[in-house]
Amino acid sequence: MPTLLAHNGPDEVKAIVAGVETVATKVGIDPRVAFAVAMQQSNGMLRRQRRNFNRIGLFQVISPNAASCEGTKVNECSAKTITQMAEDGIYGHPGTTWGPRKPGLAFWINEQEDIALGLRAYNSGGISNANDLTIIPSGERGYVSDVANRLVGAKFGSRRRFTC
């Protein structure tokens, strides 16, 4: 939890853990996978906003309608907003030009019937090559490996990293 507490208040950290666990469990996704994705996307920073593609919050959702803690001070983001961030990332989020709702992590994992393929699709919007998850039209080439490494406890920058 030290990484989470570096950027969020104690009550917010509790809300992150509870929100991700509750939402992931409701849709049948292992909460550890959902939490690893949130950490990969934002390093657990509730107020993280990247200007390219207007990615917002815990799951770095690309939507102007997504839940956001931007502008709040540490420990002032409500549990309701944090849970909505988890819903936006895991269920999917309010649509933009892509349609009424942009698919979330649960959609992609269920659609692909495989966690690794679901992670690849979540990050890049689809699968280019199911045999090589680094071949992608967009997104991060090492995304699946990075999330998997978070799940096995590998430390970034250490030799204990694996590739998928």
C-alpha positions in Angstrom: 0.0 0.0 0.0 2.9 2.5 0.2 2.5 3.5 -3.4 -1.2 4.2 -2.9 -0.5 6.3 0.2 2.1 8.3 -1.7 -0.7 9.9 -3.8 -3.9 9.3 -1.9 -5.2 9.8 1.6 -5.9 6.8 3.9 -9.7 7.0 3.4 -9.3 7.2 -0.3 -7.0 4.1 -0.3 -9.7 2.2 1.7 -12.3 3.3 -0.9 -10.0 2.2 -3.8 -9.6 -1.3 -2.4 -13.3 -1.6 -1.5 -14.5 -0.2 -4.8 -12.3 -2.3 -7.1 -13.0 -5.4 -5.1 -16.8 -4.8 -5.1 -17.1 -4.0 -8.7 -14.8 -6.8 -9.9 -16.5 -9.4 -7.8 -20.0 -8.3 -9.1 -18.9 -9.0 -12.7 -16.9 -12.2 -12.0 -13.4 -10.7 -12.6 -10.7 -11.6 -10.1 -10.3 -8.4 -8.0 -6.5 -8.9 -8.1 -6.5 -8.7 -11.9 -8.6 -5.5 -11.8 -6.4 -4.0 -9.1 -3.2 -4.8 -11.1 -4.8 -3.1 -14.1 -5.6 0.0 -12.0 -2.0 0.1 -10.8 -0.7 -0.4 -14.3 -2.9 2.3 -15.7 -2.3 5.0 -13.0 0.0 3.7 -10.3 -3.0 4.0 -8.1 -3.3 7.8 -8.5 -6.9 9.0 -8.3 -6.0 12.4 -9.7 -3.9 11.2 -12.6 -4.8 12.8 -15.8 -2.9 12.4 -19.0 -3.5 15.0 -21.6 -3.0 12.6 -24.6 -6.4 11.1 -25.3 -7.8 12.8 -22.1 -7.2 9.7 -20.0 -8.7 10.2 -16.5 -8.3 8.6 -13.1 -7.6 5.2 -11.6 -8.2 3.2 -14.8 -7.2 6.0 -17.1 -10.6 6.0 -18.9 -10.8 7.8 -22.1 -14.0 9.7 -21.8 -15.0 13.3 -20.8 -17.9 11.7 -18.9 -15.8 9.4 -16.7 -15.6 9.9 -13.0 -12.8 12.1 -11.9 -11.1 13.3 -8.7 -9.3 16.1 -10.6 -9.2 19.3 -8.6 -9.8 17.6 -5.2 -7.2 17.6 -2.5 -5.8 14.5 -1.0 -8.4 12.6 1.0 -11.3 14.7 -0.4 -12.3 12.4 -3.2 -15.5 10.7 -2.2 -15.9 6.9 -1.9 -18.8 7.2 -4.4 -16.6 8.8 -7.0 -13.8 6.3 -6.5 -16.3 3.4 -6.9 -17.6 5.1 -10.0 -14.0 5.1 -11.3 -13.8 1.4 -10.7 -17.1 0.9 -12.5 -16.0 3.0 -15.5 -12.8 0.9 -15.8 -14.2 -2.5 -15.1 -17.8 -2.3 -16.4 -17.2 0.3 -19.1 -17.9 4.0 -19.1 -20.2 6.6 -20.6 -19.9 6.7 -24.4 -18.3 9.3 -26.6 -18.0 9.1 -30.4 -17.5 5.3 -30.0 -21.1 4.7 -29.0 -23.3 4.6 -25.9 -20.8 2.8 -23.7 -17.1 2.0 -24.1 -16.3 -1.5 -23.0 -14.4 -2.0 -19.8 -12.1 -4.7 -18.5 -14.9 -7.2 -17.8 -16.2 -7.0 -21.4 -12.8 -7.7 -22.9 -11.9 -10.6 -20.6 -15.3 -12.2 -21.1 -15.2 -11.5 -24.9 -11.8 -13.1 -25.3 -12.5 -15.9 -22.7 -8.8 -15.4 -21.6 -7.3 -13.0 -19.1 -4.1 -12.3 -21.2 -6.1 -11.7 -24.4 -8.6 -9.7 -22.4 -5.8 -7.5 -21.0 -4.4 -7.0 -24.5 -7.8 -6.0 -25.9 -8.5 -3.7 -22.9 -5.3 -1.8 -23.5 -5.4 -1.6 -27.3 -9.0 -2.1 -28.3 -8.5 -5.5 -29.9 -6.2 -8.4 -30.7 -3.8 -8.2 -33.7 -2.0 -11.5 -33.1 -3.2 -13.9 -30.3 0.2 -15.6 -30.5 2.2 -12.5 -29.9 0.6 -10.0 -27.6 3.2 -7.3 -28.3 2.0 -6.9 -31.9 -0.6 -4.1 -31.5 -2.1 -1.2 -33.4 -2.0 1.0 -30.4 -1.4 0.9 -26.6 1.6 -0.4 -24.7 3.5 -3.3 -26.2 4.5 -4.8 -22.9 1.1 -4.2 -21.2 0.1 -7.8 -20.6 3.6 -8.7 -19.3 3.6 -5.7 -17.0 0.2 -6.5 -15.5 1.2 -10.2 -15.1 4.4 -9.1 -13.3 2.3 -7.0 -10.9 0.2 -10.1 -10.2 3.2 -12.2 -9.4 4.8 -9.5 -7.3 7.7 -8.7 -9.6 9.3 -5.3 -8.9 9.8 -3.0 -11.8 13.5 -2.4 -12.5 14.4 -5.8 -10.9 15.5 -9.0 -12.6 12.4 -10.8 -11.5 10.4 -9.7 -14.5 8.9 -12.1 -17.0 7.5 -11.7 -20.5 4.4 -13.2 -21.9 
